[in-house]
Amino acid sequence: MNKKFLSLMLVLVLVSLVIAGCGADKSEKEEDPAPSKAGESSGELQDGFYLVKMPVGDQDNYPLATMEVDNGEIIAFEYVEILADSGEEKNEGNYKYEEGLKVLANLNEQFNEKKDLDEVDFDAVSGATYTKESFKEIVPMLLEKAEKGEAHDPVYKDGEYEAKADEDSHGWLSEVKVIVKDGEIVGVDFYDVATEDMEGQKVVLDDENEPVMEGDEPKTEPTDVKKGDIKSLENYAYLPSFDTIKAIRKQIIENNGVEDLELDAVSGATNTKDTMIDLVTKALEEAE
């Protein structure tokens, strides 16, 4: 074996080692993908606490779900439906539709056990179509947040925050209570309290709870208002103010504050609208 042949063999060995090294580097890179950035879905659940709040419905309540992930696994999940005025979750004490409460409990139990929406049997308990459809919609939203690592960022301190107007208006004093849970506004209770005994007017309602009309205006009748009474359909005849409270409450809960409200979309009862926003702003000063 001459020197020329040995040199050729040495070159071939070195080339083989270089090629093998490059292959090893490529294999390592394929097995160790770059970590996903926030906002990008990796297909795997990122550790954290996640929350989705859906819009307030016509019945003045809405769905909310939370999920906690640890080591890539779901360790806690809860779906609730909340009353927009009190911020309370539906329960036997504040919600009369027993079938709906059974569906709520059953869906939570199934998902916490199976951790897979496709395996949830939505026919296990009958009724509550709104709850079932909302559940099907909100769970994928939560999972998407968890895949992207978009953990919940609380805005406020949990608690109940109150404020009241400095003076009454025509015998009524405005007050508000804002309820915060998990850093989110979950309830806004705005109301007016009578500051004195007085004579009021109320709208006459028919058997279907609709106003009896006299021409273009609702028919009204006198009623006694006692100091401490809460303004309601039983003692106050200007109905648009109640619709305004409901519409502004919906926006405050959905926006999680008083910023960026679409006030032009709420017509009438300007004083009620302005007073409500001022008081909610004042109440939230303690929550920030």
Solvent accessible surface area in square Angstrom, and as a share of the most:
residue,aa,sasa,rsa
1,M,171,0.77
2,N,95,0.49
3,K,174,0.74
4,K,169,0.71
5,F,88,0.36
6,L,93,0.46
7,S,62,0.40
8,L,100,0.50
9,M,87,0.39
10,L,109,0.54
11,V,82,0.47
12,L,97,0.48
13,V,77,0.44
14,L,97,0.48
15,V,74,0.43
16,S,67,0.43
17,L,116,0.58
18,V,98,0.57
19,I,115,0.58
20,A,65,0.51
21,G,35,0.33
22,C,83,0.50
23,G,40,0.39
24,A,51,0.40
25,D,78,0.40
26,K,132,0.56
27,S,47,0.31
28,E,111,0.50
29,K,151,0.64
30,E,120,0.54
31,E,139,0.62
32,D,110,0.57
33,P,103,0.65
34,A,91,0.71
35,P,123,0.77
36,S,48,0.31
37,K,147,0.62
38,A,90,0.70
39,G,37,0.36
40,E,93,0.42
41,S,65,0.42
42,S,53,0.34
43,G,55,0.53
44,E,126,0.56
45,L,39,0.19
46,Q,57,0.25
47,D,77,0.40
48,G,23,0.22
49,F,72,0.30
50,Y,0,0.00
51,L,15,0.08
52,V,7,0.04
53,K,39,0.17
54,M,21,0.09
55,P,86,0.54
56,V,6,0.04
57,G,29,0.28
58,D,124,0.64
59,Q,148,0.66
60,D,27,0.14
61,N,15,0.08
62,Y,0,0.00
63,P,3,0.02
64,L,13,0.07
65,A,0,0.00
66,T,17,0.10
67,M,1,0.01
68,E,72,0.32
69,V,4,0.02
70,D,65,0.34
71,N,126,0.65
72,G,30,0.29
73,E,114,0.51
74,I,14,0.07
75,I,98,0.50
76,A,44,0.34
77,F,13,0.05
78,E,80,0.36
79,Y,2,0.01
80,V,15,0.09
81,E,3,0.01
82,I,4,0.02
83,L,33,0.16
84,A,0,0.00
85,D,56,0.29
86,S,40,0.26
87,G,12,0.12
88,E,84,0.37
89,E,57,0.25
90,K,20,0.08
91,N,67,0.34
92,E,158,0.71
93,G,77,0.74
94,N,46,0.23
95,Y,55,0.21
96,K,208,0.88
97,Y,93,0.35
98,E,110,0.49
99,E,66,0.29
100,G,3,0.03
101,L,28,0.14
102,K,113,0.48
103,V,1,0.01
104,L,17,0.08
105,A,64,0.49
106,N,35,0.18
107,L,3,0.01
108,N,26,0.13
109,E,117,0.52
110,Q,16,0.07
111,F,1,0.00
112,N,53,0.27
113,E,130,0.58
114,K,71,0.30
115,K,84,0.35
116,D,54,0.28
117,L,34,0.17
118,D,135,0.70
119,E,102,0.46
120,V,11,0.06
121,D,71,0.37
122,F,30,0.13
123,D,126,0.65
124,A,54,0.42
125,V,35,0.20
126,S,76,0.49
127,G,30,0.29
128,A,11,0.09
129,T,97,0.56
130,Y,109,0.41
131,T,7,0.04
132,K,25,0.11
133,E,92,0.41
134,S,7,0.05
135,F,0,0.00
136,K,81,0.34
137,E,94,0.42
138,I,0,0.00
139,V,1,0.00
140,P,59,0.37
141,M,80,0.36
142,L,0,0.00
143,L,43,0.22
144,E,83,0.37
145,K,64,0.27
146,A,0,0.00
147,E,46,0.21
148,K,51,0.22
149,G,27,0.26
150,E,70,0.32
151,A,54,0.42
152,H,34,0.15
153,D,114,0.59
154,P,80,0.50
155,V,86,0.50
156,Y,22,0.08
157,K,117,0.50
158,D,85,0.44
159,G,29,0.28
160,E,111,0.50
161,Y,29,0.11
162,E,118,0.53
163,A,11,0.09
164,K,108,0.46
165,A,22,0.17
166,D,139,0.72
167,E,141,0.63
168,D,64,0.33
169,S,53,0.34
170,H,173,0.77
171,G,3,0.03
172,W,21,0.07
173,L,32,0.16
174,S,14,0.09
175,E,31,0.14
176,V,1,0.01
177,K,58,0.24
178,V,0,0.00
179,I,21,0.11
180,V,6,0.03
181,K,91,0.38
182,D,44,0.23
183,G,2,0.01
184,E,19,0.09
185,I,0,0.00
186,V,3,0.02
187,G,0,0.00
188,V,0,0.00
189,D,47,0.24
190,F,10,0.04
191,Y,53,0.20
192,D,11,0.06
193,V,28,0.16
194,A,1,0.01
195,T,48,0.28
196,E,88,0.39
197,D,93,0.48
198,M,50,0.22
199,E,129,0.58
200,G,14,0.13
201,Q,77,0.34
202,K,50,0.21
203,V,6,0.04
204,V,36,0.21
205,L,56,0.28
206,D,64,0.33
207,D,155,0.80
208,E,143,0.64
209,N,98,0.50
210,E,96,0.43
211,P,40,0.25
212,V,52,0.30
213,M,102,0.46
214,E,106,0.48
215,G,70,0.68
216,D,134,0.70
217,E,116,0.52
218,P,42,0.26
219,K,81,0.34
220,T,60,0.35
221,E,69,0.31
222,P,90,0.57
223,T,29,0.17
224,D,107,0.56
225,V,2,0.01
226,K,117,0.50
227,K,144,0.61
228,G,44,0.43
229,D,48,0.25
230,I,84,0.43
231,K,33,0.14
232,S,38,0.24
233,L,72,0.36
234,E,111,0.50
235,N,14,0.07
236,Y,55,0.21
237,A,28,0.22
238,Y,107,0.41
239,L,37,0.18
240,P,53,0.33
241,S,5,0.03
242,F,50,0.21
243,D,98,0.51
244,T,2,0.01
245,I,19,0.10
246,K,80,0.34
247,A,33,0.26
248,I,0,0.00
249,R,21,0.08
250,K,74,0.31
251,Q,29,0.13
252,I,0,0.00
253,I,0,0.00
254,E,65,0.29
255,N,65,0.34
256,N,22,0.11
257,G,4,0.04
258,V,33,0.19
259,E,128,0.58
260,D,128,0.66
261,L,26,0.13
262,E,122,0.55
263,L,64,0.32
264,D,147,0.76
265,A,78,0.61
266,V,11,0.07
267,S,98,0.63
268,G,38,0.36
269,A,14,0.11
270,T,84,0.49
271,N,100,0.51
272,T,24,0.14
273,K,23,0.10
274,D,70,0.36
275,T,29,0.17
276,M,0,0.00
277,I,28,0.14
278,D,92,0.48
279,L,10,0.05
280,V,0,0.00
281,T,58,0.34
282,K,95,0.40
283,A,1,0.01
284,L,7,0.03
285,E,115,0.52
286,E,121,0.54
287,A,0,0.00
288,E,137,0.62
